[in-house]
Amino acid sequence: MAVKERGTSRERRDLALTACCAAAIAETDLEEDPLRRAGRLMDCLGLLRSVHPAWVAATLDMPALRRGLREGIGALVPADSAGHEAFAAMALIDEQGLLRGEVEDLGREHLVPRQALEGYWPWAQIRAEQEEQRLFEEIRRLQPEDYERVRVLLATHPCGDLDELLEAWGGLWGRFALFEPVASWPWCNVAGWCFPCPRCRWPMRAQRGTDGVVLLSCDAHSGDGVGYACRPGRGAGMPQLEGTGRNSPPISGFPAAGGHLAVSRPVWRFFTLPGQMEVGFRDELAGIKELLIVMYPGADAYDLHITARHPLVAKEWRIDAKAWQSLPALGDALLKREPLPGASPLIIMIPHRQRAEMPVLRAQLSHRPDLRVATDKELLHEIRQWCALGSAEGAIS
């Protein structure tokens, strides 16, 4: 009975989040006919009411829906849903009334197709873990050395001029449909220019604010203080950006023309972001002689295998990096996986910026001793501490 109730709770949560994402899209779609847009919002509101008890549903009206989309969707998600705390403060529409980039990721990860939403969903109705597996299957056919090279390239070269990409990829270029022309992405175009995030090097989202100012932010790193503003001039030159966040160093843009390409959003989510964690993690530990680091072992059953050969008994870490927007949705996907054979648990490594949501994910996986959750910074500290212990014992002996 308990398992059935948890499944029902997750379904209510997913349906509520699906409806919230569709409502946010409708609310910000100012080019839509007003009557049709109102109908879309009413459909979403009806779905939201259906997942709540009657006395709660009676309090959900259109002002409450619009307020929740702007101030935090915690009031719209069922209070008994697993992972409710992780979403309580999430706003899907920003202060300028613009749709946040995270909405697409959240929608993919919690998608529950419903007839009322079929005409309103602007991306493919496919769950995130299914999309991730489809992309992995495309490149798993490669030889191990080429597979590792592709994974590293997607992390280090997610965007660039065609000639630059051709030089970096060599004979592997063109074997997979991983890149798209930036010219087809109006959401990152600022007066004919695009600007890469200084952290992940993928095009930042450009949204028009007040008084002609354009605001730029990265869908993954805006919470880390990456943000810019500019006022495009009438000339043909590159707009000058002013950093608005604490981690916004000077950057240069590139023309939003057909010669510039970037990986698609699913590739960026499932390859580039975790890949940058993996490559950065490897590089941080590269100077420690006691460590043996192998990337993508065993046909990529996981991402990193790290072995410390000191102290006396060797210790290993098996790490799988994940960059999901929704940790509860990640937990649901992980629970479907079969345990990985081996003595040590598989460590699910998430970005340190998501550390506040870790208790939710750990609670979901509490009955899976084969899975462990940690942030990238926690793991770096743990491995360095272990190696420091080995060095100290070696010096004493």
C-alpha positions as a Markdown table, in Angstrom:
| # | Residue | x | y | z |
|---|---|---|---|---|
| 1 | Met | 0.0 | 0.0 | 0.0 |
| 2 | Ala | 2.8 | 2.4 | 0.9 |
| 3 | Val | 4.5 | 2.0 | -2.5 |
| 4 | Lys | 1.2 | 2.7 | -4.3 |
| 5 | Glu | 0.6 | 5.9 | -2.3 |
| 6 | Arg | 4.1 | 7.2 | -3.0 |
| 7 | Gly | 3.6 | 6.6 | -6.7 |
| 8 | Thr | 0.3 | 8.5 | -6.6 |
| 9 | Ser | 2.0 | 11.3 | -4.8 |
| 10 | Arg | 4.7 | 11.5 | -7.5 |
| 11 | Glu | 2.1 | 11.5 | -10.2 |
| 12 | Arg | 0.2 | 14.4 | -8.5 |
| 13 | Arg | 3.5 | 16.3 | -8.3 |
| 14 | Asp | 4.4 | 15.7 | -11.9 |
| 15 | Leu | 1.0 | 16.6 | -13.2 |
| 16 | Ala | 1.0 | 19.8 | -11.1 |
| 17 | Leu | 4.5 | 20.8 | -12.4 |
| 18 | Thr | 3.5 | 19.9 | -16.0 |
| 19 | Ala | 0.5 | 22.2 | -15.6 |
| 20 | Cys | 2.6 | 25.0 | -14.1 |
| 21 | Cys | 5.1 | 24.9 | -16.9 |
| 22 | Ala | 2.3 | 25.0 | -19.6 |
| 23 | Ala | 0.6 | 27.8 | -17.7 |
| 24 | Ala | 3.9 | 29.8 | -17.6 |
| 25 | Ile | 4.4 | 29.4 | -21.3 |
| 26 | Ala | 0.8 | 30.5 | -22.0 |
| 27 | Glu | 1.1 | 33.5 | -19.6 |
| 28 | Thr | 4.2 | 34.8 | -21.4 |
| 29 | Asp | 3.0 | 34.1 | -24.9 |
| 30 | Leu | 1.9 | 37.6 | -25.7 |
| 31 | Glu | 1.6 | 36.9 | -29.5 |
| 32 | Glu | -1.2 | 34.4 | -28.9 |
| 33 | Asp | -4.8 | 35.4 | -29.4 |
| 34 | Pro | -6.0 | 36.7 | -25.9 |
| 35 | Leu | -9.1 | 34.4 | -25.9 |
| 36 | Arg | -7.0 | 31.3 | -26.8 |
| 37 | Arg | -4.4 | 32.2 | -24.2 |
| 38 | Ala | -7.1 | 32.6 | -21.6 |
| 39 | Gly | -8.4 | 29.1 | -22.6 |
| 40 | Arg | -4.9 | 27.6 | -22.2 |
| 41 | Leu | -4.6 | 29.1 | -18.7 |
| 42 | Met | -8.0 | 27.8 | -17.7 |
| 43 | Asp | -7.0 | 24.3 | -18.9 |
| 44 | Cys | -3.9 | 24.4 | -16.8 |
| 45 | Leu | -5.8 | 25.7 | -13.8 |
| 46 | Gly | -8.3 | 22.9 | -14.1 |
| 47 | Leu | -5.5 | 20.3 | -14.1 |
| 48 | Leu | -3.9 | 21.9 | -11.1 |
| 49 | Arg | -7.2 | 21.8 | -9.2 |
| 50 | Ser | -7.6 | 18.1 | -10.0 |
| 51 | Val | -4.5 | 17.1 | -8.1 |
| 52 | His | -5.5 | 18.9 | -4.8 |
| 53 | Pro | -8.1 | 18.0 | -2.2 |
| 54 | Ala | -11.5 | 19.7 | -2.8 |
| 55 | Trp | -11.0 | 22.3 | 0.0 |
| 56 | Val | -7.6 | 23.3 | -1.5 |
| 57 | Ala | -8.8 | 23.3 | -5.1 |
| 58 | Ala | -11.5 | 25.8 | -4.1 |
| 59 | Thr | -8.8 | 28.3 | -3.2 |
| 60 | Leu | -7.0 | 28.0 | -6.5 |
| 61 | Asp | -8.2 | 30.7 | -8.9 |
| 62 | Met | -6.6 | 32.5 | -11.7 |
| 63 | Pro | -5.0 | 35.2 | -9.5 |
| 64 | Ala | -3.5 | 32.5 | -7.3 |
| 65 | Leu | -2.1 | 30.7 | -10.4 |
| 66 | Arg | -0.5 | 33.9 | -11.8 |
| 67 | Arg | 0.9 | 34.8 | -8.4 |
| 68 | Gly | 2.4 | 31.3 | -7.9 |
| 69 | Leu | 4.1 | 31.4 | -11.3 |
| 70 | Arg | 5.8 | 34.7 | -10.4 |
| 71 | Glu | 6.5 | 34.3 | -6.7 |
| 72 | Gly | 7.0 | 30.5 | -6.3 |
| 73 | Ile | 5.1 | 27.5 | -7.3 |
| 74 | Gly | 5.1 | 25.9 | -3.8 |
| 75 | Ala | 1.5 | 27.0 | -3.3 |
| 76 | Leu | 0.5 | 25.3 | -6.5 |
| 77 | Val | 2.2 | 21.9 | -6.0 |
| 78 | Pro | 0.4 | 19.4 | -3.7 |
| 79 | Ala | 1.8 | 19.7 | -0.1 |
| 80 | Asp | 2.2 | 15.9 | 0.2 |
| 81 | Ser | 4.2 | 15.5 | -3.0 |
| 82 | Ala | 7.7 | 14.1 | -2.7 |
| 83 | Gly | 10.2 | 16.8 | -3.2 |
| 84 | His | 7.8 | 19.6 | -2.6 |
| 85 | Glu | 10.4 | 21.6 | -0.6 |
| 86 | Ala | 12.7 | 21.7 | -3.6 |
| 87 | Phe | 10.2 | 23.7 | -5.7 |
| 88 | Ala | 8.6 | 25.9 | -3.1 |
| 89 | Ala | 10.6 | 29.0 | -4.0 |
| 90 | Met | 10.9 | 28.4 | -7.8 |
| 91 | Ala | 9.4 | 31.1 | -9.9 |
| 92 | Leu | 8.7 | 30.3 | -13.6 |
| 93 | Ile | 8.2 | 33.9 | -14.7 |
| 94 | Asp | 10.8 | 36.5 | -13.8 |
| 95 | Glu | 10.5 | 40.1 | -12.6 |
| 96 | Gln | 10.3 | 41.4 | -16.1 |
| 97 | Gly | 7.4 | 39.0 | -16.9 |
| 98 | Leu | 9.6 | 36.8 | -19.0 |
| 99 | Leu | 9.7 | 33.0 | -19.1 |
| 100 | Arg | 12.6 | 31.5 | -17.2 |
| 101 | Gly | 14.8 | 29.1 | -19.2 |
| 102 | Glu | 14.5 | 26.5 | -16.5 |
| 103 | Val | 10.9 | 25.9 | -17.4 |
| 104 | Glu | 11.8 | 23.8 | -20.4 |
| 105 | Asp | 14.1 | 21.6 | -18.3 |
| 106 | Leu | 11.5 | 21.3 | -15.5 |
| 107 | Gly | 8.8 | 20.4 | -18.0 |
| 108 | Arg | 10.9 | 17.7 | -19.7 |
| 109 | Glu | 11.8 | 16.1 | -16.4 |
| 110 | His | 8.3 | 16.0 | -15.0 |
| 111 | Leu | 6.3 | 15.7 | -18.2 |
| 112 | Val | 2.9 | 14.0 | -17.8 |
| 113 | Pro | 1.1 | 14.3 | -21.2 |
| 114 | Arg | -2.6 | 15.2 | -20.9 |
| 115 | Gln | -5.1 | 15.8 | -23.7 |
| 116 | Ala | -5.8 | 19.3 | -22.4 |
| 117 | Leu | -2.2 | 20.2 | -22.9 |
| 118 | Glu | -1.4 | 18.5 | -26.2 |
| 119 | Gly | -1.8 | 21.6 | -28.3 |
| 120 | Tyr | 0.1 | 23.8 | -25.9 |
| 121 | Trp | 3.4 | 22.0 | -25.3 |
| 122 | Pro | 6.2 | 23.6 | -27.4 |
| 123 | Trp | 8.7 | 20.7 | -27.1 |
| 124 | Ala | 8.6 | 17.0 | -27.8 |
| 125 | Gln | 6.6 | 15.0 | -25.3 |
| 126 | Ile | 9.4 | 12.8 | -24.1 |
| 127 | Arg | 10.7 | 12.4 | -20.6 |
| 128 | Ala | 14.2 | 13.6 | -19.8 |
| 129 | Glu | 15.6 | 10.2 | -19.0 |
| 130 | Gln | 14.3 | 8.8 | -22.3 |
| 131 | Glu | 15.9 | 11.7 | -24.2 |
| 132 | Glu | 19.1 | 11.2 | -22.3 |
| 133 | Gln | 19.2 | 7.5 | -23.2 |
| 134 | Arg | 18.5 | 8.2 | -26.8 |
| 135 | Leu | 21.4 | 10.5 | -27.1 |
| 136 | Phe | 23.7 | 8.1 | -25.3 |
| 137 | Glu | 22.8 | 5.3 | -27.6 |
| 138 | Glu | 23.7 | 7.4 | -30.6 |
| 139 | Ile | 27.4 | 7.7 | -29.6 |
| 140 | Arg | 27.8 | 4.4 | -27.7 |
| 141 | Arg | 28.5 | 2.7 | -31.0 |
| 142 | Leu | 31.9 | 4.3 | -31.1 |
| 143 | Gln | 35.2 | 2.7 | -30.0 |
| 144 | Pro | 36.1 | 3.5 | -26.4 |
| 145 | Glu | 38.8 | 6.0 | -27.3 |
| 146 | Asp | 36.5 | 7.8 | -29.7 |
| 147 | Tyr | 33.6 | 7.7 | -27.3 |
| 148 | Glu | 35.8 | 9.4 | -24.6 |
| 149 | Arg | 36.9 | 12.0 | -27.1 |
| 150 | Val | 33.4 | 12.8 | -28.2 |
| 151 | Arg | 32.3 | 13.2 | -24.5 |
| 152 | Val | 35.2 | 15.5 | -23.8 |
| 153 | Leu | 34.6 | 17.5 | -26.9 |
| 154 | Leu | 31.0 | 18.1 | -26.0 |
| 155 | Ala | 32.2 | 19.4 | -22.7 |
| 156 | Thr | 35.0 | 21.6 | -24.0 |
| 157 | His | 33.6 | 22.7 | -27.4 |
| 158 | Pro | 29.8 | 23.2 | -27.1 |
| 159 | Cys | 29.8 | 26.2 | -29.3 |
| 160 | Gly | 31.9 | 27.8 | -32.0 |
| 161 | Asp | 32.6 | 28.7 | -35.6 |
| 162 | Leu | 32.2 | 25.8 | -38.1 |
| 163 | Asp | 35.9 | 25.9 | -39.0 |
| 164 | Glu | 37.0 | 25.8 | -35.4 |
| 165 | Leu | 34.7 | 22.9 | -34.7 |
| 166 | Leu | 35.9 | 21.0 | -37.8 |
| 167 | Glu | 39.5 | 21.4 | -36.6 |
| 168 | Ala | 38.7 | 20.2 | -33.1 |
| 169 | Trp | 36.5 | 17.2 | -34.1 |
| 170 | Gly | 38.5 | 16.0 | -37.1 |
| 171 | Gly | 37.1 | 12.8 | -38.6 |
| 172 | Leu | 34.4 | 12.5 | -35.9 |
| 173 | Trp | 32.6 | 15.6 | -37.2 |
| 174 | Gly | 29.3 | 15.1 | -38.9 |
| 175 | Arg | 28.7 | 11.5 | -37.6 |
| 176 | Phe | 26.0 | 12.7 | -35.1 |
| 177 | Ala | 23.3 | 15.4 | -35.2 |
| 178 | Leu | 24.5 | 17.2 | -32.1 |
| 179 | Phe | 24.9 | 20.8 | -33.3 |
| 180 | Glu | 22.4 | 23.4 | -34.5 |
| 181 | Pro | 23.0 | 26.7 | -36.2 |
| 182 | Val | 22.8 | 29.5 | -33.7 |
| 183 | Ala | 21.1 | 31.6 | -36.4 |
| 184 | Ser | 17.9 | 29.5 | -35.8 |
| 185 | Trp | 17.8 | 30.5 | -32.1 |
| 186 | Pro | 16.2 | 33.9 | -31.7 |
| 187 | Trp | 16.2 | 33.6 | -27.9 |
| 188 | Cys | 20.0 | 34.3 | -27.8 |
| 189 | Asn | 20.2 | 36.9 | -30.5 |
| 190 | Val | 21.2 | 40.4 | -29.4 |
| 191 | Ala | 21.3 | 42.8 | -32.4 |
| 192 | Gly | 22.8 | 40.0 | -34.5 |
| 193 | Trp | 25.2 | 38.8 | -31.8 |
| 194 | Cys | 25.3 | 35.9 | -29.3 |
| 195 | Phe | 27.2 | 35.7 | -26.1 |
| 196 | Pro | 28.5 | 32.5 | -24.5 |
| 197 | Cys | 28.2 | 31.9 | -20.7 |
| 198 | Pro | 31.7 | 32.3 | -19.1 |
| 199 | Arg | 31.1 | 29.1 | -17.2 |
| 200 | Cys | 29.7 | 26.6 | -19.7 |
| 201 | Arg | 30.4 | 28.5 | -23.0 |
| 202 | Trp | 26.9 | 27.9 | -24.3 |
| 203 | Pro | 24.8 | 30.8 | -25.6 |
| 204 | Met | 23.1 | 32.9 | -22.9 |
| 205 | Arg | 19.4 | 33.7 | -23.1 |
| 206 | Ala | 18.6 | 37.3 | -24.1 |
| 207 | Gln | 15.4 | 38.9 | -22.8 |
| 208 | Arg | 14.2 | 42.4 | -23.3 |
| 209 | Gly | 13.8 | 44.4 | -20.1 |
| 210 | Thr | 12.7 | 48.0 | -19.6 |
| 211 | Asp | 13.9 | 51.1 | -21.4 |
| 212 | Gly | 15.5 | 49.2 | -24.2 |
| 213 | Val | 17.9 | 47.2 | -22.0 |
| 214 | Val | 18.5 | 43.6 | -22.9 |
| 215 | Leu | 19.3 | 41.2 | -20.1 |
| 216 | Leu | 21.4 | 38.1 | -20.6 |
| 217 | Ser | 21.6 | 35.1 | -18.4 |
| 218 | Cys | 22.6 | 31.4 | -18.5 |
| 219 | Asp | 19.8 | 28.9 | -17.8 |
| 220 | Ala | 22.3 | 26.8 | -15.7 |
| 221 | His | 24.5 | 29.4 | -14.0 |
| 222 | Ser | 22.3 | 32.5 | -13.4 |
| 223 | Gly | 22.1 | 31.3 | -9.8 |
| 224 | Asp | 25.9 | 31.4 | -9.6 |
| 225 | Gly | 25.9 | 35.1 | -10.3 |
| 226 | Val | 26.3 | 35.0 | -14.1 |
| 227 | Gly | 24.3 | 37.8 | -15.6 |
| 228 | Tyr | 24.8 | 40.8 | -18.1 |
| 229 | Ala | 22.9 | 43.7 | -19.4 |
| 230 | Cys | 23.4 | 45.8 | -22.5 |
| 231 | Arg | 21.6 | 48.5 | -24.6 |
| 232 | Pro | 22.1 | 47.6 | -28.2 |
| 233 | Gly | 23.0 | 50.6 | -30.3 |
| 234 | Arg | 22.1 | 51.5 | -33.9 |
| 235 | Gly | 25.5 | 50.5 | -35.2 |
| 236 | Ala | 26.6 | 47.2 | -36.6 |
| 237 | Gly | 29.2 | 46.5 | -34.0 |
| 238 | Met | 29.1 | 44.1 | -31.1 |
| 239 | Pro | 26.9 | 45.3 | -28.2 |
| 240 | Gln | 28.9 | 46.1 | -25.0 |
| 241 | Leu | 27.9 | 44.1 | -22.0 |
| 242 | Glu | 27.9 | 45.2 | -18.4 |
| 243 | Gly | 28.2 | 42.4 | -15.8 |
| 244 | Thr | 25.3 | 42.4 | -13.3 |
| 245 | Gly | 26.3 | 39.4 | -11.3 |
| 246 | Arg | 29.1 | 38.6 | -8.9 |
| 247 | Asn | 30.6 | 36.0 | -11.4 |
| 248 | Ser | 30.3 | 38.0 | -14.7 |
| 249 | Pro | 33.7 | 38.6 | -16.1 |
| 250 | Pro | 34.2 | 40.5 | -19.4 |
| 251 | Ile | 33.2 | 38.3 | -22.4 |
| 252 | Ser | 33.1 | 38.6 | -26.2 |
| 253 | Gly | 30.3 | 37.6 | -28.4 |
| 254 | Phe | 30.1 | 36.1 | -31.9 |
| 255 | Pro | 27.8 | 36.8 | -34.9 |
| 256 | Ala | 24.5 | 35.0 | -34.8 |
| 257 | Ala | 25.1 | 33.7 | -38.3 |
| 258 | Gly | 24.9 | 30.4 | -40.1 |
| 259 | Gly | 28.7 | 29.7 | -39.6 |
| 260 | His | 28.3 | 29.5 | -35.9 |
| 261 | Leu | 26.9 | 26.4 | -34.3 |
| 262 | Ala | 26.1 | 25.1 | -30.8 |
| 263 | Val | 25.0 | 21.8 | -29.3 |
| 264 | Ser | 21.2 | 21.4 | -29.0 |
| 265 | Arg | 19.7 | 22.1 | -25.6 |
| 266 | Pro | 19.2 | 18.3 | -24.7 |
| 267 | Val | 22.9 | 17.7 | -25.6 |
| 268 | Trp | 23.9 | 20.7 | -23.5 |
| 269 | Arg | 21.8 | 19.4 | -20.5 |
| 270 | Phe | 22.9 | 15.8 | -20.7 |
| 271 | Phe | 26.4 | 16.0 | -22.1 |
| 272 | Thr | 27.9 | 19.4 | -21.8 |
| 273 | Leu | 27.0 | 20.4 | -18.3 |
| 274 | Pro | 27.8 | 17.0 | -16.6 |
| 275 | Gly | 30.8 | 16.6 | -18.9 |
| 276 | Gln | 32.2 | 19.9 | -17.7 |
| 277 | Met | 31.8 | 18.6 | -14.2 |
| 278 | Glu | 33.7 | 15.4 | -15.1 |
| 279 | Val | 36.5 | 17.1 | -17.0 |
| 280 | Gly | 36.9 | 19.7 | -14.3 |
| 281 | Phe | 36.9 | 17.0 | -11.6 |
| 282 | Arg | 39.6 | 15.1 | -13.5 |
| 283 | Asp | 41.7 | 18.2 | -13.9 |
| 284 | Glu | 41.4 | 19.1 | -10.2 |
| 285 | Leu | 42.8 | 15.8 | -9.2 |
| 286 | Ala | 45.3 | 15.3 | -12.0 |
| 287 | Gly | 48.3 | 16.3 | -9.9 |
| 288 | Ile | 47.9 | 13.7 | -7.2 |
| 289 | Lys | 50.2 | 10.8 | -8.1 |
| 290 | Glu | 48.4 | 8.3 | -5.8 |
| 291 | Leu | 45.3 | 8.4 | -8.0 |
| 292 | Leu | 44.4 | 6.4 | -11.0 |
| 293 | Ile | 41.6 | 8.2 | -13.0 |
| 294 | Val | 39.6 | 6.5 | -15.7 |
| 295 | Met | 36.9 | 8.3 | -17.6 |
| 296 | Tyr | 33.8 | 6.5 | -18.9 |
| 297 | Pro | 34.8 | 2.9 | -17.9 |
| 298 | Gly | 32.8 | -0.2 | -18.9 |
| 299 | Ala | 31.0 | 1.3 | -22.0 |
| 300 | Asp | 30.1 | 4.3 | -19.9 |
| 301 | Ala | 28.2 | 2.4 | -17.1 |
| 302 | Tyr | 29.2 | 5.6 | -15.2 |
| 303 | Asp | 31.4 | 8.6 | -15.8 |
| 304 | Leu | 34.6 | 8.4 | -13.6 |
| 305 | His | 36.4 | 5.6 | -11.8 |
| 306 | Ile | 39.0 | 6.9 | -9.4 |
| 307 | Thr | 41.3 | 4.6 | -7.4 |
| 308 | Ala | 43.5 | 5.7 | -4.6 |
| 309 | Arg | 46.4 | 3.3 | -4.1 |
| 310 | His | 47.3 | 4.6 | -0.6 |
| 311 | Pro | 47.0 | 4.1 | 2.3 |
| 312 | Leu | 47.5 | 0.3 | 2.7 |
| 313 | Val | 44.1 | -0.7 | 1.4 |
| 314 | Ala | 43.1 | 0.9 | -2.0 |
| 315 | Lys | 39.9 | 2.9 | -2.1 |
| 316 | Glu | 37.8 | 3.5 | -5.2 |
| 317 | Trp | 35.1 | 6.0 | -6.2 |
| 318 | Arg | 32.6 | 5.3 | -9.0 |
| 319 | Ile | 31.0 | 8.5 | -10.0 |
| 320 | Asp | 28.1 | 9.4 | -12.3 |
| 321 | Ala | 27.7 | 13.2 | -12.8 |
| 322 | Lys | 24.2 | 14.6 | -13.2 |
| 323 | Ala | 23.0 | 18.1 | -14.1 |
| 324 | Trp | 19.2 | 17.8 | -13.8 |
| 325 | Gln | 17.2 | 20.9 | -13.0 |
| 326 | Ser | 14.9 | 18.8 | -10.7 |
| 327 | Leu | 16.5 | 16.5 | -8.2 |
| 328 | Pro | 13.2 | 14.8 | -7.3 |
| 329 | Ala | 12.8 | 13.9 | -11.0 |
| 330 | Leu | 16.4 | 12.6 | -11.0 |
| 331 | Gly | 15.6 | 10.5 | -8.0 |
| 332 | Asp | 12.6 | 8.9 | -9.8 |
| 333 | Ala | 14.8 | 8.1 | -12.8 |
| 334 | Leu | 17.6 | 6.6 | -10.6 |
| 335 | Leu | 15.1 | 4.4 | -8.8 |
| 336 | Lys | 14.4 | 2.7 | -12.1 |
| 337 | Arg | 18.0 | 1.7 | -12.6 |
| 338 | Glu | 19.3 | -1.7 | -11.7 |
| 339 | Pro | 22.1 | -1.8 | -9.1 |
| 340 | Leu | 25.5 | -1.6 | -10.5 |
| 341 | Pro | 27.6 | -4.7 | -9.6 |
| 342 | Gly | 30.6 | -3.9 | -7.4 |
| 343 | Ala | 31.6 | -3.4 | -3.8 |
| 344 | Ser | 31.5 | 0.4 | -3.7 |
| 345 | Pro | 28.3 | 2.4 | -4.2 |
| 346 | Leu | 27.7 | 4.4 | -7.3 |
| 347 | Ile | 28.1 | 8.1 | -6.3 |
| 348 | Ile | 25.7 | 10.5 | -8.0 |
| 349 | Met | 27.6 | 13.7 | -8.3 |
| 350 | Ile | 25.5 | 16.9 | -8.6 |
| 351 | Pro | 26.6 | 20.5 | -8.9 |
| 352 | His | 27.4 | 22.2 | -5.6 |
| 353 | Arg | 24.9 | 24.9 | -6.3 |
| 354 | Gln | 22.1 | 22.3 | -5.8 |
| 355 | Arg | 23.3 | 21.3 | -2.3 |
| 356 | Ala | 20.3 | 22.7 | -0.6 |
| 357 | Glu | 18.1 | 20.2 | -2.4 |
| 358 | Met | 20.2 | 17.2 | -1.6 |
| 359 | Pro | 18.2 | 16.0 | 1.5 |
| 360 | Val | 15.2 | 15.4 | -0.8 |
| 361 | Leu | 17.2 | 13.3 | -3.2 |
| 362 | Arg | 18.9 | 11.4 | -0.4 |
| 363 | Ala | 15.5 | 10.7 | 1.2 |
| 364 | Gln | 14.3 | 9.3 | -2.1 |
| 365 | Leu | 17.3 | 7.0 | -2.4 |
| 366 | Ser | 17.4 | 6.0 | 1.3 |
| 367 | His | 16.5 | 2.4 | 0.5 |
| 368 | Arg | 19.1 | 2.0 | -2.2 |
| 369 | Pro | 22.5 | 1.4 | -0.5 |
| 370 | Asp | 24.1 | 1.0 | -3.9 |
| 371 | Leu | 23.5 | 4.7 | -4.6 |
| 372 | Arg | 25.1 | 7.6 | -2.8 |
| 373 | Val | 24.7 | 11.4 | -3.4 |
| 374 | Ala | 27.4 | 14.1 | -3.1 |
| 375 | Thr | 28.2 | 17.4 | -4.6 |
| 376 | Asp | 31.3 | 17.9 | -6.7 |
| 377 | Lys | 33.0 | 20.0 | -4.0 |
| 378 | Glu | 32.3 | 17.4 | -1.3 |
| 379 | Leu | 33.8 | 14.6 | -3.4 |
| 380 | Leu | 36.9 | 16.7 | -4.2 |
| 381 | His | 37.4 | 17.3 | -0.5 |
| 382 | Glu | 36.9 | 13.7 | 0.4 |
| 383 | Ile | 39.3 | 12.3 | -2.2 |
| 384 | Arg | 42.0 | 14.9 | -1.3 |
| 385 | Gln | 41.6 | 14.1 | 2.4 |
| 386 | Trp | 42.0 | 10.4 | 1.7 |
| 387 | Cys | 45.2 | 11.0 | -0.3 |
| 388 | Ala | 46.5 | 13.4 | 2.4 |
| 389 | Leu | 46.0 | 10.6 | 4.9 |
| 390 | Gly | 48.0 | 8.2 | 2.7 |
| 391 | Ser | 50.8 | 10.7 | 2.3 |
| 392 | Ala | 51.0 | 11.2 | 6.0 |
| 393 | Glu | 51.1 | 7.5 | 6.8 |
| 394 | Gly | 53.8 | 7.0 | 4.2 |
| 395 | Ala | 55.9 | 9.8 | 5.7 |
| 396 | Ile | 55.5 | 8.2 | 9.2 |
| 397 | Ser | 56.5 | 4.8 | 8.1 |
